Amino acid sequence: MEPAWIGAAVAALAVLVPGAWRYSRQVVTVMHEAGHAVTAVLTGRRVRAVRLHRDTSGITESIGRPSGLGMVATAFAGYTFAPVLGAFMMLLVLAGRSAWAWWLVLGILGAMILLIRTWFGLLVLVPAAAAVWLLQTRAPDPAWAETAGFAAAWFLAAGGLRATLELWGHRRRTRARTSDADVLARLTVLPAAVWNALFATVAALSLYVCWLGVMGH
């Protein structure tokens, strides 16, 4: 079986099997919060802390204007960062640059370790960063990094899509209006449902890019 489809099978198990998703979703949360943090810095905000919790929730605290394009971009980046990163990783791996993809992931994890303010977050991030480091420097066969890169790319795109669909259900079941979609609704004229649909659209397009890339390779 081709490495791309081995990776797809692994990612499908991680996203679709309930017992696996309970744990693998934490990776999507890490990238969700990384999206907030990266975008906050790029738009001139200052990141004060990132917190990850056992229930796969998280929060990124940034300081800056409470409204405006920078805040809108920061709020929008959470649910879209993981799938877009997945599509970008897929393109790098298909181009024979799996090492670049993994160094990018390692850089993100390293930055998150510096910003994390919960012990649970450290328990997630430090082993993840160590595993990526070992994959890059100690793997006996470069094909391992390539296959793992395919799996990670598929997972981030598919897991990011599932997270946006779960947000629909969460908002319907509860009256809490604290999600990123609700924050964006308060910042703009668009309702939360539209923002949720935009999250899902970006994630679906990212997964489609992965599919097109593999099929055309």
TAHU-V128306 format. One record per residue. SS is DSSP state (2 for helix, 1 for strand, 0 for the rest). BURIAL is + if it has 16 or more other ideal C-beta (glycine too) atoms within 10 Angstrom, else -. D_CENTER is the distance of its C-alpha to the mean C-alpha in whole Angstrom. Layout:
SS,BURIAL,D_CENTER ; SS,BURIAL,D_CENTER
This chain:
0,-,27 ; 0,-,25 ; 2,+,22 ; 2,+,20 ; 2,-,21 ; 2,-,21 ; 2,+,17 ; 2,+,17 ; 2,-,19 ; 2,+,17 ; 2,+,14 ; 2,-,16 ; 2,-,17 ; 2,+,14 ; 2,+,13 ; 2,-,16 ; 0,-,19 ; 2,-,19 ; 2,-,19 ; 2,-,17 ; 2,+,14 ; 2,-,15 ; 2,-,14 ; 2,+,11 ; 2,+,9 ; 2,+,9 ; 2,+,7 ; 2,+,4 ; 2,+,6 ; 2,+,6 ; 2,+,3 ; 2,+,5 ; 2,+,8 ; 2,+,7 ; 2,+,7 ; 2,+,10 ; 2,+,12 ; 2,+,12 ; 2,+,13 ; 2,+,16 ; 2,-,17 ; 2,-,17 ; 0,+,19 ; 0,-,21 ; 0,+,20 ; 1,-,20 ; 1,+,18 ; 1,-,20 ; 1,-,18 ; 1,+,14 ; 1,+,15 ; 1,+,13 ; 0,-,16 ; 0,-,17 ; 0,-,16 ; 0,+,12 ; 0,-,13 ; 1,+,12 ; 1,-,14 ; 1,+,14 ; 1,-,17 ; 1,+,18 ; 1,-,22 ; 0,-,23 ; 0,-,25 ; 0,-,24 ; 0,-,24 ; 0,-,24 ; 2,-,22 ; 2,+,20 ; 2,+,19 ; 2,+,18 ; 2,-,16 ; 2,+,14 ; 2,+,14 ; 2,+,12 ; 2,+,10 ; 2,+,8 ; 2,+,7 ; 2,+,7 ; 2,+,5 ; 2,+,2 ; 2,+,6 ; 2,+,8 ; 2,+,7 ; 2,+,8 ; 2,+,11 ; 2,+,12 ; 2,+,12 ; 2,+,14 ; 2,-,16 ; 2,+,17 ; 2,+,17 ; 2,+,20 ; 0,-,21 ; 0,-,22 ; 0,+,20 ; 2,+,18 ; 2,+,19 ; 2,-,17 ; 2,+,14 ; 2,+,14 ; 2,-,16 ; 2,+,13 ; 2,+,10 ; 2,+,13 ; 2,-,14 ; 2,+,11 ; 2,+,11 ; 2,-,15 ; 2,+,14 ; 2,+,13 ; 2,+,16 ; 2,-,18 ; 2,+,16 ; 1,+,16 ; 0,-,19 ; 0,+,19 ; 2,-,20 ; 2,-,18 ; 2,+,15 ; 2,-,17 ; 2,-,18 ; 2,+,14 ; 2,+,13 ; 2,-,17 ; 2,-,17 ; 2,+,14 ; 2,+,15 ; 2,-,18 ; 2,-,17 ; 2,+,16 ; 2,-,19 ; 2,-,21 ; 2,+,20 ; 2,+,20 ; 2,-,24 ; 2,-,25 ; 0,-,24 ; 0,-,28 ; 0,-,27 ; 2,-,24 ; 2,-,24 ; 2,-,22 ; 2,+,19 ; 2,+,19 ; 2,+,19 ; 2,+,16 ; 2,+,14 ; 2,+,15 ; 2,+,14 ; 2,+,10 ; 2,+,10 ; 2,+,11 ; 2,+,9 ; 2,+,6 ; 2,+,8 ; 2,+,10 ; 2,+,8 ; 2,+,6 ; 2,+,10 ; 2,+,11 ; 2,+,10 ; 2,+,11 ; 2,-,14 ; 2,-,14 ; 2,+,15 ; 2,-,18 ; 2,-,19 ; 2,-,19 ; 2,+,20 ; 2,-,23 ; 2,-,24 ; 0,-,24 ; 0,-,25 ; 0,-,23 ; 0,-,22 ; 0,-,19 ; 0,+,16 ; 2,+,14 ; 2,+,16 ; 2,+,19 ; 2,+,19 ; 2,+,19 ; 2,+,22 ; 2,-,24 ; 2,+,23 ; 0,-,24 ; 0,-,26 ; 0,-,24 ; 0,-,23 ; 2,+,20 ; 2,-,21 ; 2,-,20 ; 2,+,17 ; 2,+,16 ; 2,-,17 ; 2,+,16 ; 2,+,12 ; 2,+,13 ; 2,-,15 ; 2,+,12 ; 2,+,10 ; 2,+,13 ; 2,+,15 ; 2,+,12 ; 2,+,13 ; 2,-,16 ; 2,+,16 ; 2,+,15 ; 2,-,18 ; 2,-,20 ; 2,+,19 ; 2,+,20 ; 2,-,23 ; 2,-,25 ; 0,-,24
